[in-house]
């Protein structure tokens, strides 16, 4: 690859941030992630409380959830590889691994859709007499919505990589994308484990 196209860092670059304290964009990201944690903590707490009240119809979780979990873990691996390659200025590798990550993210959403199809097939609907089903749709749907935003983030960073705006001297964007993706991966694992235990 032609490293001459990689621009030198200047005072306006994302990398040219004060060394003291946290980067404002990182701080904003962590505040956002904290708010997401609070939302899902509230939902899962509400799940436990509502189940204890009774009128709760148990049903089998979609078996495809195991497949979606594997897909999302693999996508975290590919995203982290892309991040490491960006630190080494292997931009062709970054492009490839980021594209793979986005495709795995899309595949996760597709498998989630089939999980909802499975639920409909066993007469579990978002709106109905089964509160357990409503909670499941909300938890998985809200996570899927956040993952969709992460896929868009990945595609934006991939586009910037093609413009030589992602490299070892300008790493913040892909670092934030990696953090967000790993967070959503961990969040899904938590949700799946929660549902396996409390469902």
N, C-alpha and C positions, 0 to 999 in steps of 0.2 A: 504494500500500500504506500501511497505517496505522503510521507509525513510533512512535506513542505506545505501542504494545505492546512495543517493544523495551526491555527493562529496563536501568536504569542499572547500570554495573559497580560491584560492591562488593568487599569484601575477600575474599569466598569465591569470587569468579569465577575462571575459568580464566585470564583475562587478568591478574589481580592476582597475578603471580608476581614473584619477585625479579629485578631487572634484571641482577644479577651471576651469571654461570654459566649453564648450560643448564637449561631447564625439565626437571624429573624425568620427565615423560611423553615429552618429546622424546628424552631420554637413553635411556629404556627402549626407545623405538621404534628408535633407531639400533643399540642392542645386539641387538635382535631381528633387524633387517635384516642385521647382520653375521653372525649365526648362520646365517641363510638363505644368505648368500653362501658361507659355509664348507661348508654341506651340498652345494650345487650345484657348488662347485669340486671337492669330493671326488668327486662322482658323475661329473663330466666327465673328471676325471683318471683315474678308474677305467675309464671308457669307452675312453680312449686306450690305457691299459696292457693292458686285456683284449683289445682288437682286435689289438694287436701280438703277442699270444700265439697267434693263429691260431684255427681252428675258428669262423670268423666268416662268416655268410651275409649278403651284401649284398642289399638290396631297395630299391625306390623309396619315397621318403618320400611320405606322403599329400599330393597336390597342394593339398588344402584348407588346408594350413598357411599358404599365401600369403594366403588369405582371413582366417584367424584373426589373422594378423599385422596386416593392415589394420584389422580390427575393433578390436583392442586399442590400436593407435596412435590411432584416432579417439576411443576412450573416454578416453584420456589427455587429449586436447584438450578434450573436453566437461567432464571433471572440473576441469581447470585454469580453464576459463571460469567454472565454478561457484564456485571459490575466489576468483577475481578479483571476481565479482559480490558475494560475501559481504563482501569488504573495502569494497565501496561501499554495503552495506545494501540491495541489490536482491534482497530475499528471494524474491520471486516467480520471478526468474530463477534463483536458486540452486536452488529446488525443481525447476524444469523441467529444468535441466541435470544435476542429480544423478539424477533419475529416468531421463533418457536414458543417463547413464553406467552405471547399474545394469542397464538393458536391454541395453546393448552388452556388458556383462560376462557376462550370462546367454547372449547370443547367441554369445559366444566359447566358453563351455562347451559349448553345443550343437554348434558346429562341431568342437570337440575330440572330442566323442563320435562324430561322423561320421568323424573321422580314425581313431579306433579301430575303427570298423566297417569302414573301408577296409582296415586292417591284417588284420583277421580274414578279409576277403574274399580276401586274397592269402596266406592261411595263415601269418600272423605272429601268434603268440600270446604272452601274458605268460609263460606257463610252457611250455617246450618246448626243442627242441634249438638254437634260434636265440637266442644270447645278445644279439645286436644288437637283436632285438625286445624282449627283456626290459628292456634299458636304455632303449629308447625309451618304453615304457609307464611306467617309473618316473619318468623325467625329465618327461614331459608330464603324468602323473597327479599328481605332487607339486606341479608348478606350478599345475595346475588346482585342487588343494585349497587352496593359498594364495590363489588368485584368488577362490574361493568365500568365504573369510574376509573378503577385501577387499570383496566385494559386500555381505556382512552389515554391515560397517563403514559402507559408503556408505548403506545403508538406515537404519541407526541415526542417522547424521548428518542424513539427509533428514527423518526423523521429528522430530528436535530442531529442525530449521528450521521445521517447521509449528508448533512450540510457541514460536517466537521465541527459541530458546536459541542460535541461530547468527547472529551479526552481527559488525559491525566491532569491537565491544568484547569479543567472546567468540569468537575465531577459531581457537583452538588445535585443536579437534576436527576441523574440516574441513581444517586445515593438515596434520595428521597423516594424515588419510585421503588427501589429495592426494599426500603423500610416498610412502605405501605403494603407492598405485595406480601412480604413475610408476615406482617401483622394480620392480614386477611387470611392467610394460610393458617396461622395459629388460632385465629378466631373460629375458623371452620372446624378445626380439630376439636376445639373446646365445645362447640355447639354439638358436634356429632357425638362426642363422649358424653355430654350432658344428656342428650336424647336417649342414648343407649342405656344410661343408668336410671334416669328418672321417668322415661316414657312408660 
